[in-house]
């Protein structure tokens, strides 16, 4: 029961963040920018600038820096948010690969899908789903 309560709180917060420009909503009182947060967990300025609309300062690591991704592979990003890591991953898997982002909020899926169109990626797909019940088939 407690887990459901936590998920509802997280969904509500992330839905609000997805509707804003940044985690802080562009507020002057925000002490750390989304870019600063991304830098502290290992993203380069180039990566941040390339996909600034997808970086909401919500990440907890840089999977494209530590994960081995090759051309033609399929990558699954759990908790994909606005798609930041997905767009970095698609650069590694190339046109012959595919990236699938899963997020628990419709607002994030919508924003990520809009970002994919903006950045011109056709081999990135975003799906609404829960990490405990993924909306994809095995393999």
C-alpha positions in Angstrom: 0.0 0.0 0.0 2.8 2.4 0.9 4.4 1.8 -2.5 1.3 2.9 -4.3 1.2 6.1 -2.2 4.8 6.9 -3.1 4.2 6.2 -6.8 1.2 8.6 -6.8 3.3 11.4 -5.2 6.2 10.8 -7.7 3.7 10.8 -10.6 2.1 14.0 -9.5 5.5 15.8 -9.1 6.9 14.5 -12.4 3.7 15.5 -14.3 4.2 19.0 -13.0 7.8 19.1 -14.0 7.0 17.8 -17.5 4.8 20.8 -18.1 7.5 23.3 -17.1 10.6 24.5 -18.9 12.8 23.1 -16.1 12.7 21.3 -12.8 12.6 24.7 -11.1 10.1 26.1 -13.6 12.5 28.9 -14.6 12.3 30.4 -11.1 15.0 32.9 -10.1 15.0 31.3 -6.7 16.3 28.0 -8.1 19.8 27.5 -6.7 20.9 24.8 -9.1 20.1 24.8 -12.8 19.2 21.7 -14.8 22.5 22.1 -16.7 24.5 22.2 -13.4 22.8 19.1 -12.2 23.6 17.3 -15.5 27.2 18.4 -15.3 27.6 17.0 -11.8 26.6 13.5 -12.9 28.9 13.5 -15.9 27.2 15.0 -18.9 29.3 17.2 -21.2 28.3 20.7 -22.2 27.9 19.4 -25.7 25.4 16.7 -24.6 23.5 19.2 -22.5 23.3 21.8 -25.3 22.4 19.2 -28.0 19.3 18.2 -26.1 18.5 21.0 -23.7 14.7 20.7 -24.0 15.0 17.1 -22.8 17.2 17.8 -19.8 15.0 18.5 -16.8 17.6 18.0 -14.1 16.0 14.8 -12.9 18.7 12.3 -13.8 20.6 10.2 -11.3 23.5 9.1 -13.5 24.8 9.1 -17.1 24.1 5.7 -18.6 25.5 6.6 -22.0 28.9 7.3 -20.5 29.1 4.0 -18.6 26.9 1.7 -20.6 28.2 -0.1 -23.7 26.0 0.7 -26.6 26.7 -0.3 -30.2 25.4 0.5 -33.6 22.2 -1.5 -34.4 21.3 -2.4 -30.8 18.0 -1.8 -29.1 18.3 0.2 -25.9 15.6 0.4 -23.2 15.5 3.5 -20.9 13.4 3.0 -17.7 12.2 6.3 -16.3 13.0 8.1 -19.6 11.4 11.4 -18.6 11.6 14.0 -21.4 14.0 11.7 -23.3 17.5 13.1 -22.6 19.3 9.8 -22.2 17.3 8.3 -25.1 18.5 11.0 -27.5 22.1 10.4 -26.4 21.7 6.7 -26.8 20.2 7.0 -30.3 23.4 8.7 -31.4 25.3 5.6 -30.3 23.0 2.9 -31.8 22.6 4.9 -35.0 19.9 4.6 -37.6 20.0 0.8 -37.6 19.3 0.7 -33.8 16.3 1.7 -31.7 15.7 3.3 -28.4 12.6 2.8 -26.3 11.9 5.1 -23.4 9.4 4.1 -20.7 7.9 6.6 -18.2 5.2 6.4 -15.6 3.6 9.8 -16.5 1.7 10.7 -19.7 3.0 14.2 -19.5 6.6 13.0 -19.7 5.8 10.6 -22.6 4.1 13.4 -24.4 7.0 15.8 -23.9 9.6 13.2 -25.0 7.6 12.4 -28.1 7.5 16.1 -29.0 11.2 16.3 -28.4 11.9 13.3 -30.7 10.0 15.1 -33.4 11.8 18.4 -32.8 15.2 16.6 -32.9 14.2 14.6 -36.0 14.6 11.1 -34.5 12.4 8.4 -36.0 14.0 5.4 -34.2 13.1 6.6 -30.7 9.8 5.5 -29.2 8.3 6.5 -25.9 5.7 4.4 -24.0 3.6 5.0 -20.9 4.3 2.2 -18.4 5.3 1.2 -14.9 8.7 -0.3 -14.2 6.9 -3.2 -12.4 4.8 -4.0 -15.5 6.7 -3.0 -18.7 4.6 -2.4 -21.8 7.1 -4.3 -24.1 7.6 -7.9 -25.1 10.7 -9.9 -24.3 13.6 -9.8 -26.6 
